[in-house]
Amino acid sequence: MSEKYRHRLLEVCALFLKLGAISFGGPAAHIALMEQETVSRRGWLSREHFLDLLAATNLVPGPNAVEMASHIGFVRAGWPGLVVGGASFILPAVLITLVLSWVYVRFGALPQAAALFYGINPAVIAIILTATYRLGRAALRDWRAVGLAVASLAAALLGANEVIVLLTAGVAGILLYAPRHKTGPLLVALPGLLLGQLTLPLFWADGRLVQLGLFFLKVGSLIFGSGMVLFAFIRHDVVDRYGWLTPQQLIDAIAVGQMTPGPVLSSATFIGYLVSGLPGALIATVGVFLPSFLIVALVGPWVPRLRRSAVAQAFLRGVNAAAVALILSVAIALFRAAIVDIWTGLILLAGLVALLRFRADTVWLVLGGAVCGLIHYLVRGG
């Protein structure tokens, strides 16, 4: 590697380590920071090029912010930059989540810790409902999208596999929004995709680490719309099917994802740690993020064509409608575990007002919920 590219690679590493450590507020905030740093301040790429890359990340599965970090790293420092950019952005959140995981397992059973999560749980439900509302406003723009969302919500509540719900909605989106375009290859491939998702568990080994790795590899390959969709997969498989986590632990995992900077998918680290300790955390982390790097490597040359594809746009519209429904299904499933009395109900309402009216940062909402829980514990005399 030449001295020029070695210097650029170090620049990419330093920038995305910094962004990964300070970027709270979700993918939109992460990407806004990236635009400010790489377009406005450093001039690594033009605004038009940045928008082309952003459009491509919206058309493929995976966490948008991680994929943008990899795209920008590739533009700046070639193939090594692709890996370093994405990995550097992920690393701070993973390390912080590992520390929180150890603290949670070590001290989570103490009465004081339970008091904190008493207030955090309704704050998390407020975050999920707000995400549903905001994503819904963007995705559900006509009766067809609303119909797809309603059908997807009904299917999710009846226990349908999330992969099938997402892919079926995507194909329905093509039929509804791009019926005159060639869709034959995708429709022919769909049954194989669905069959693969239905039969994959049959080939899993008994080892829990293997199951974790394959599960998060699947999830990382199929996340559309928002990282919150991760929790729909986890609720269905990790909580309901395998019983590795309780609903309460899933709420706590969502809270950890909101408290840490960087991508919300770092919650996979927390979940892996709860299921199988440090090896589980590492395998879950690699599994959920690895597809992003592979997708960026494959999609990069096709960015202009994807932006012009009516079929790709229509597929995304259907998938986004289903993603909104899946996030809402998580809120419905976890509502009973989080809202246990009038005080938690009031915390939920206050959280909704803070997010929708004042656009509060989610990290402050989670911390505020923790303070409310602690106050409630002290007022009741422990």
QUIQUI-V397738 format. One record per pair of residues at least 12 apart in sequence whose C-alpha atoms are under 7 Angstrom apart, sorted by the first residue. I is the first residue (numbers start at 1). J is the second residue. Records with the same first field share a line. If there is no record, write none. Layout:
# QUIQUI-V397738
I->J / J
This chain:
# QUIQUI-V397738
5->77
8->76 / 77
9->77 / 81
12->73 / 81 / 85
13->84 / 85 / 88
16->85 / 88 / 89
17->88 / 89 / 92
19->89
20->89 / 90 / 92 / 93 / 261 / 262
21->92 / 93 / 261 / 262
22->261
23->261 / 262
24->261 / 262
25->361 / 362
27->64 / 65
30->65
31->65
44->76
52->303
53->68 / 71 / 303
54->68
55->307
56->303 / 306 / 307
59->312 / 316
61->221 / 222 / 223 / 224
62->220 / 221 / 222 / 223 / 224 / 292
63->227
66->86 / 89
67->86 / 292 / 293 / 296
69->85 / 86 / 89
70->82 / 83 / 85 / 86 / 293 / 296
71->296
73->85
83->293
89->262
90->262 / 263
93->260 / 261 / 262 / 266
94->266 / 269
96->260
97->269 / 270
98->269 / 270
101->270 / 273
115->373 / 374 / 377
116->370 / 371 / 373 / 374
117->370 / 373
118->373
119->344 / 369 / 370 / 372 / 373
120->366 / 369 / 370
121->251 / 338
122->338 / 339 / 344 / 347 / 348
123->347 / 348 / 351 / 365 / 366 / 369
124->251 / 254 / 255
125->331 / 335 / 348
126->348 / 351 / 352
128->327 / 331
129->328 / 331
130->352 / 355 / 356
132->324 / 327 / 328
135->324
136->324
139->317 / 320 / 321
140->321
145->318 / 321
148->169 / 318 / 321 / 322
149->321 / 322 / 324 / 325
152->165 / 322 / 325
153->325 / 326 / 329
156->326 / 329
157->329
162->233
164->194
165->322
166->319 / 322
167->319
169->318 / 319 / 322
170->315 / 316 / 318 / 319
171->315
172->318
173->314 / 315 / 317 / 318
174->311 / 314 / 315
177->314
178->310 / 311 / 314
181->311
209->280
212->284
213->283 / 284 / 287
214->287
216->284 / 287 / 288
217->287 / 288 / 291
219->288
220->287 / 288 / 289 / 291
221->291
224->319 / 320 / 323
225->320 / 323
227->264 / 265
228->327
229->323 / 326 / 327
231->330
232->326 / 327 / 330
244->275
247->334 / 337
248->337
253->267 / 270 / 271
254->267
255->366
258->362 / 363
259->363 / 366
266->285
268->284 / 285
269->281 / 282 / 284 / 285
272->284
351->365
